[in-house]
Amino acid sequence: MVSKIGLKEIPEKSVLLIEENLGCIKHIFVQKIGFEAVDAGKRVVYITPKLKEDINKEISLYGLKCSENLEIVGNFRDRASIRDICSGDVCIVDPFTSLFVDSDINDLINTLNSFMASSRKDDRIFLLTSDMGVIPGRAERIMRSLVDGVIQFLVAYSGDKINRFINIPKLNGTLPLDRMIPFTVTKEGISLDTRERVG
């Protein structure tokens, strides 16, 4: 699937972890990817503990409109049923880690393994967002090791300026990047800064 927001290609049949320390960039990212999938004729299931109305407001900020190929499952809390609800060509769980704050690490591993199996067998893409530090460090490391790719949104502060970067430490089927990708957030969503930065 070709992405219009900076990544050259989101791998098919994959489970990707989208991480951020704190903020809304990861939500914008997965929502845009979801709408690109809908535009490409794919069915998208968006699972979130947030209210469905709140998600509709968020996506409307970026000029995105609901479609019959987009199913939003709001107010979701039952992690035991997540495997059954994650149907469709693209499944977004946003935020994924909030469902596993108080769970046994085996629940997390079993869920990820079932997503990995489903991605291969059913030709699905899973996009899982994570607020870094919400679950214990060991669980985070295991989660990163099991998924096909990790995309991190990072912030660096320089005086009164905020610099934002995308770091992709792992993405199956692609060569590792040798630098982070600077980006800005506009009313259209995420915009990559293609200028060469010095210093």
Phi, psi and chi 1 to 4 in degrees:
 res  aa     phi    psi   chi1   chi2   chi3   chi4
   1 MET       -  122.2  175.7 -172.0  -52.3      -
   2 VAL   -79.6  134.6  173.4      -      -      -
   3 SER  -104.0  136.3  169.7      -      -      -
   4 LYS   -91.0    2.5  -59.7  169.8 -170.8  163.8
   5 ILE  -114.2   19.7   59.3  174.2      -      -
   6 GLY   132.4  -40.9      -      -      -      -
   7 LEU   -79.2  136.8  -66.0  177.5      -      -
   8 LYS   -66.7  -36.1  -67.8 -163.7 -173.5  -87.9
   9 GLU  -158.3  132.6 -169.5  171.8  -30.5      -
  10 ILE   -88.9  122.8  -62.6  -69.8      -      -
  11 PRO   -62.7  137.3  -15.4   25.6      -      -
  12 GLU   -69.7  161.2  -62.6  -71.4  -17.5      -
  13 LYS    49.0   56.9  -60.9 -175.2  179.5 -174.9
  14 SER  -141.2  159.2   60.9      -      -      -
  15 VAL  -118.5  116.1  179.2      -      -      -
  16 LEU  -115.7  138.4  -57.2 -179.8      -      -
  17 LEU  -103.8  124.3 -178.2   65.0      -      -
  18 ILE  -110.9  111.9  -42.4  -59.6      -      -
  19 GLU  -112.1  150.2  -66.0 -174.5  -47.8      -
  20 GLU  -156.3  143.1 -174.1  176.9   12.3      -
  21 ASN   -64.2  -52.5  -92.9  -32.7      -      -
  22 LEU  -161.9  133.2  177.2   66.1      -      -
  23 GLY   140.1 -174.2      -      -      -      -
  24 CYS  -113.0    4.0   62.3      -      -      -
  25 ILE   -61.7  -41.7  -53.2  -61.7      -      -
  26 LYS   -61.9  -35.3   60.6 -169.9  172.0  -63.5
  27 HIS   -66.6  -45.2  -49.9  -59.0      -      -
  28 ILE   -59.4  -43.8  -63.4  167.0      -      -
  29 PHE   -60.2  -52.4  179.4   77.7      -      -
  30 VAL   -68.8  -32.6  -64.6      -      -      -
  31 GLN   -64.9  -43.4  -71.5  167.6    6.3      -
  32 LYS   -63.8  -43.6  -72.4  -71.3  -90.2 -174.9
  33 ILE   -61.2  -41.6  -66.0  -68.9      -      -
  34 GLY   -59.5  -43.3      -      -      -      -
  35 PHE   -71.4  -31.6  -84.4   92.0      -      -
  36 GLU   -64.0  -39.0  -71.6  175.0   17.6      -
  37 ALA   -64.8  -42.9      -      -      -      -
  38 VAL   -60.2  -45.1  166.1      -      -      -
  39 ASP   -60.1  -28.8  -74.6  -14.3      -      -
  40 ALA   -86.2    6.2      -      -      -      -
  41 GLY    87.2   13.0      -      -      -      -
  42 LYS   -93.0  155.9  -63.7 -174.9 -179.2  -70.3
  43 ARG   -93.7  131.5 -175.3  168.3  172.2  -87.0
  44 VAL  -120.2  131.7  176.4      -      -      -
  45 VAL  -112.9  122.6  177.1      -      -      -
  46 TYR  -111.9  110.9 -170.9  107.0      -      -
  47 ILE  -106.7  128.9  -60.2  168.7      -      -
  48 THR  -152.5  147.9 -179.9      -      -      -
  49 PRO   -75.8  -11.5   22.2  -28.2      -      -
  50 LYS   -72.4  164.3  -63.3  179.4 -176.3  178.4
  51 LEU   -72.3  144.5  -63.1  174.8      -      -
  52 LYS   -57.5  -38.9 -176.3  176.0  179.6  177.0
  53 GLU   -62.1  -37.5  -60.7   77.8   35.3      -
  54 ASP   -66.1  -39.1  -68.1  -16.5      -      -
  55 ILE   -66.0  -41.6  -63.6  -59.5      -      -
  56 ASN   -60.2  -37.8  -76.7  -32.7      -      -
  57 LYS   -66.5  -43.3  -76.8 -179.8 -165.7  170.1
  58 GLU   -59.4  -48.3  -77.8 -179.8   19.8      -
  59 ILE   -70.4  -28.1   61.2  179.9      -      -
  60 SER   -70.3  -23.9   67.3      -      -      -
  61 LEU   -60.0  -28.0  -73.0  173.8      -      -
  62 TYR  -105.9   20.1  -61.6   97.2      -      -
  63 GLY    72.2   17.6      -      -      -      -
  64 LEU   -92.6  144.6  -55.0  172.1      -      -
  65 LYS  -125.0  147.2  -67.1 -173.6  174.7  136.3
  66 CYS   -64.9  153.7  -77.0      -      -      -
  67 SER  -138.2  160.4  157.2      -      -      -
  68 GLU   -67.9  -18.5   61.5 -175.5   33.8      -
  69 ASN   -86.7    1.8  -80.8  -13.6      -      -
  70 LEU  -115.4  118.3  172.2   66.0      -      -
  71 GLU  -110.0  120.1  178.1 -174.0   -4.7      -
  72 ILE  -100.8  119.7  -60.6  172.9      -      -
  73 VAL  -103.8   97.0 -179.0      -      -      -
  74 GLY   -92.8  167.5      -      -      -      -
  75 ASN    55.7   38.2 -156.5   25.4      -      -
  76 PHE   -87.7  130.9 -176.1   83.3      -      -
  77 ARG  -135.8  -12.5  -54.2  -95.9 -171.1  -88.2
  78 ASP   -90.8   87.9 -179.0   17.8      -      -
  79 ARG   -64.2  -22.9   67.4  176.9  173.7 -106.7
  80 ALA   -66.5  -26.3      -      -      -      -
  81 SER   -99.2    3.8   67.8      -      -      -
  82 ILE   -62.6  -34.2 -163.7  167.8      -      -
  83 ARG   -64.6  -35.9  -66.8  168.3 -140.4  166.9
  84 ASP   -74.3  -33.9  -61.1  -36.3      -      -
  85 ILE   -79.9  -26.9  -66.9  172.3      -      -
  86 CYS   -74.2   74.7  -90.4      -      -      -
  87 SER  -109.5 -176.7   58.9      -      -      -
  88 GLY    91.2  175.3      -      -      -      -
  89 ASP   -77.5  -34.4  -57.0  -54.3      -      -
  90 VAL  -127.6  129.3  177.5      -      -      -
  91 CYS  -118.5  123.3  178.2      -      -      -
  92 ILE  -110.9  126.6  -61.9  169.0      -      -
  93 VAL  -118.0  112.7 -173.8      -      -      -
  94 ASP  -137.4  106.9  179.9   27.7      -      -
  95 PRO   -88.9  138.1   29.0  -30.4      -      -
  96 PHE   -69.1  -45.6  175.7   73.3      -      -
  97 THR   -65.3  -25.5   44.9      -      -      -
  98 SER   -63.4  -23.6   69.5      -      -      -
  99 LEU   -76.2  -14.4  -61.1  172.9      -      -
 100 PHE  -119.8   18.4  -66.7   89.4      -      -
 101 VAL   -59.7  -41.9  169.6      -      -      -
 102 ASP  -112.4   21.3   59.3   -7.8      -      -
 103 SER   -97.2  163.7   77.2      -      -      -
 104 ASP   -71.2  145.2 -178.5  -81.9      -      -
 105 ILE   -61.4  -27.6 -163.0  164.3      -      -
 106 ASN   -66.1  -31.8  -70.5  -38.9      -      -
 107 ASP   -61.9  -44.3  -72.7  -17.1      -      -
 108 LEU   -62.5  -47.8  175.5   65.3      -      -
 109 ILE   -62.3  -45.0  -67.7  169.1      -      -
 110 ASN   -63.5  -39.7  -69.2  -23.2      -      -
 111 THR   -64.8  -46.4  -59.9      -      -      -
 112 LEU   -63.0  -41.6  -72.1  170.5      -      -
 113 ASN   -62.6  -38.2  -76.3  -24.5      -      -
 114 SER   -68.1  -36.4   73.3      -      -      -
 115 PHE   -64.6  -42.6  -73.7  173.0      -      -
 116 MET   -60.9  -45.1  -63.8  -64.4  -71.5      -
 117 ALA   -63.9  -43.6      -      -      -      -
 118 SER   -66.1  -36.3  177.7      -      -      -
 119 SER   -61.5  -37.3   72.4      -      -      -
 120 ARG   -78.6  -48.3  -84.7   37.3  172.3 -156.8
 121 LYS   -70.4  -42.7  178.3  176.9  173.4 -103.7
 122 ASP  -103.1    6.6  -57.1  -40.7      -      -
 123 ASP    56.8   54.5 -165.7   16.3      -      -
 124 ARG  -115.5  157.0  -72.1 -171.2  178.4  133.1
 125 ILE  -114.0  130.8  -65.5  172.5      -      -
 126 PHE  -112.9  126.5  -69.1   83.8      -      -
 127 LEU  -114.0  115.1  -59.6  174.5      -      -
 128 LEU  -116.3  118.8  -46.0  174.6      -      -
 129 THR   -92.1  151.7   68.0      -      -      -
 130 SER  -142.6  131.3  168.9      -      -      -
 131 ASP   -87.8  114.9  -70.8  -62.9      -      -
 132 MET   -59.5  138.1  -67.3 -175.5 -153.8      -
 133 GLY    88.4   -1.1      -      -      -      -
 134 VAL   -74.8  -38.8  167.4      -      -      -
 135 ILE  -106.9  161.1   60.0  175.4      -      -
 136 PRO   -56.8  152.5  -24.1   32.6      -      -
 137 GLY   -55.0  -41.6      -      -      -      -
 138 ARG   -63.6  -42.4  179.2  171.0  178.5  -99.1
 139 ALA   -63.4  -39.9      -      -      -      -
 140 GLU   -62.0  -43.6  -85.5 -167.9  -16.5      -
 141 ARG   -65.0  -41.0  -70.4 -171.6  -64.6  -83.2
 142 ILE   -63.4  -43.7  -70.9  170.5      -      -
 143 MET   -58.9  -46.4 -174.3  169.7   56.1      -
 144 ARG   -63.2  -35.5  -70.2  178.8 -170.9  128.2
 145 SER   -73.2  -29.1   72.2      -      -      -
 146 LEU   -82.9  -31.5  -70.3  176.3      -      -
 147 VAL   -77.4  166.1  -62.3      -      -      -
 148 ASP   -80.8  -23.6  -63.1  -56.8      -      -
 149 GLY  -157.1  151.2      -      -      -      -
 150 VAL  -128.4  123.8  177.5      -      -      -
 151 ILE  -119.4  122.2  -60.0  169.5      -      -
 152 GLN  -115.3  134.6  -62.0  171.7  -28.5      -
 153 PHE  -102.1  119.7  -68.5   97.7      -      -
 154 LEU  -120.0  152.2  -53.6  172.3      -      -
 155 VAL  -125.1  136.8  173.5      -      -      -
 156 ALA  -125.2  136.9      -      -      -      -
 157 TYR  -104.8  133.3  -59.4   96.8      -      -
 158 SER  -134.1   98.0  175.4      -      -      -
 159 GLY    63.1 -123.5      -      -      -      -
 160 ASP   -97.2   12.0   63.0  -10.3      -      -
 161 LYS  -103.5  141.4 -172.0  167.6  168.6   45.1
 162 ILE  -110.0  123.3  -63.0  173.3      -      -
 163 ASN  -108.9  130.4  -61.8  -54.8      -      -
 164 ARG  -112.9  142.1  -67.6 -175.9  171.0   91.4
 165 PHE  -138.6  150.7  -60.2   92.4      -      -
 166 ILE  -104.6  128.6  -60.5  172.6      -      -
 167 ASN  -116.1  129.7 -178.9   35.3      -      -
 168 ILE  -121.0   85.0  -54.3  174.3      -      -
 169 PRO   -71.9  -18.8   22.0  -27.8      -      -
 170 LYS  -154.8  126.6  173.0 -177.4  176.6 -179.0
 171 LEU  -156.4  103.3 -169.0   61.2      -      -
 172 ASN   -53.7  139.3  -74.9   -0.4      -      -
 173 GLY    86.0    1.9      -      -      -      -
 174 THR  -130.3  154.6   63.9      -      -      -
 175 LEU   -74.9  146.0  -68.1  172.7      -      -
 176 PRO   -63.3  141.7   -7.5   14.0      -      -
 177 LEU   -75.2  151.6  -62.4  177.1      -      -
 178 ASP  -100.1    5.4   59.7   -1.4      -      -
 179 ARG  -158.7  163.0   67.2 -177.1   64.1 -167.5
 180 MET   -81.4  156.0  -66.9 -168.4  -70.6      -
 181 ILE  -102.7  116.4  -54.6  164.5      -      -
 182 PRO   -73.1  146.3   18.7  -22.2      -      -
 183 PHE  -150.0  164.0   73.5   93.6      -      -
 184 THR  -126.5  165.0   56.9      -      -      -
 185 VAL  -112.4  124.7 -179.0      -      -      -
 186 THR  -121.3 -180.0   67.2      -      -      -
 187 LYS   -66.0  -17.5   63.3 -179.1 -179.5  177.9
 188 GLU   -85.6  -10.0  -74.5   81.6   33.1      -
 189 GLY   120.6 -136.5      -      -      -      -
 190 ILE   -91.3  129.5  -65.0  169.4      -      -
 191 SER  -124.7  121.8  174.8      -      -      -
 192 LEU   -74.9  142.3  -67.7 -169.7      -      -
 193 ASP   -92.4  106.7 -176.5   -8.5      -      -
 194 THR   -88.4   -2.8   55.5      -      -      -
 195 ARG   -71.8  145.5  -63.1  171.1  -62.8  168.3
 196 GLU   -72.7  129.5 -176.3   71.8   23.0      -
 197 ARG   -97.8  138.6  -67.9 -161.9  175.4 -145.9
 198 VAL  -115.6  132.6  179.5      -      -      -
 199 GLY    83.9      -      -      -      -      -
